[in-house]
Amino acid sequence: MTIQNIDEILTKQRRFFRSGATLPVSFRIEMLKKLYAAVKTYEPEISAALKADLGKSPMEGFMCETGLVLNEISYMIRHVKSFAADKIVPTPLPQFASVSYKKPSPYGNVLIMSPWNYPFLLTIDPLVDAIAAGNTAVVKPSAYSPATSALIEQMLTECFDEEYVAVITGGRKENARLLEMKFDFVFFTGSQNVGKEVLRHTAETLTPAVLELGGKSPCIVDSTAKIKLAAKRIVWGKFLNCGQTCVAPDYILCHSSIKDRLVREIIVQINRQFGELPLTNPNYGKIVNEKHFDRICGLIDPEKTVHGGQTNRETLQIAPTVMDKVTWDDAVMQEEIFGPVLPVLTYEKLSDIIDLLAEKPKPLAFYVFSENKTHIRTLTSRCSFGGGCVNDVVIHLATSEMGFGGVGESGMGSYHGREGFDVFSHSKSIVDKKTWMDLPMRYQPYKKVNEKLLHLFLK
């Protein structure tokens, strides 16, 4: 797609939005229903594309992508009417007689830039929220997941006119041009480095933006945890999508007294869930490309590997790998792993965790396995993170009833459900002042009695 094509699309979308066509709630619901029908129609093709790009099984593709998209669309269809309604709020007495209300309004023309690791979910989910809020959208899927990106382009092109929703494929040239253009809102999901670049560009035009980034999400396992259950759930969440999940447990920080038991049970669970030869398991995926394959392999220290470590360059696969006796100076602890490598570190006192993590970048997710309510309350209160789970991993994002997003280095803003509608909307604060009376106290010449009344009202 040429730069001229991209410019023409945005011009068309500006014109369409200014016509007011996207504002009626009935139109938004109609478009959401069209999108739902399209996803259902393309369900087999979506599964095949996810298999081609990331080796995802049909079960994993539906559980972690297509099914969650359908659920978000259904949720919005049910609730968008109430979300879009004006909200009456109390009016201060000095402003009598008037009615105060908040009016949710779409930003206008929004840009959605999505990543490759969950290419369908992380493209369509924010689009659902943007449509529900009444915006037009330009969608830019990742070049690293070409099969899914091509499928998204085909599906959305059939579903919507480009003056309403348009898909722009391509790589860095297209990304650079889109970031140079003036949108009303930008929604980006991806790495911290690219997120910084997005924020630099949006700052130039004072464009509001949401950044969904990542980070090294810790998994705390204390001495009271149910070890077998903890290991089972950690293994599922860590090696889902071969570890290429922004909220995957990046590393385990466990109490030294239970470390050996936990490591043994994690190995048992890997064999149970993926088999003793995981690289031959048809339901075990692959690394997205050779660049990331080489990067992840470089993080594995054979001397500290206690399970896994096998690789297959031809299929871009890395077996679920566990590293023990890891220190904060090891290469695997210097960056977000984003792969099937699980380092295990230990701690002695709960206060050590709080002090340690306070010095680290704020993670996107945080997990605690414990039966001690005081420990749970202390860690979830004192540590800063985007969201998380107690005695489980990953599942906190699979709901439309809670927002999903980061904090600090792991992102800004959140979406899903009501928060997704709100993030793609601007809430106008409006006072409707009545004309049948007019209190005189605010006008000059000022009087002592009116000043006393103001002191009485404003306190």
Secondary structure by P-SEA (a helix, b strand, c coil): ccaaaaaaaaaaaaaaaaacccccaaaaaaaaaaaaaaaaaaaaaaaaaaaaaccccaaaaaaccaaaaaaaaaaaaacccccccbbbbbbccccccbbbbbbbbbccbbbbbbbccaaaaaaaaaaaaaaaabbbbbbbccccaaaaaaaaaaaaaaccccccbbbbbbcaaaaaaaaaccccbbbbbccaaaaaaaaaaaaacccccccccccbbbbbbccccaaaaaaaaaaaaaacccccccccccccccccccaaaaaaaaaaaaaaaccccccccccccccccaaaaaaaaaaccccccccccccccccccccbbbbcccccccccccccccccbbbbbbbccaaaaaaaaaacccccbbbbbcccaaaaaaaaccccccccccccccccccccccccccccccccccccaaaaaaaabbbbbbbbcccccccccccccccaaaaaaaaaacc
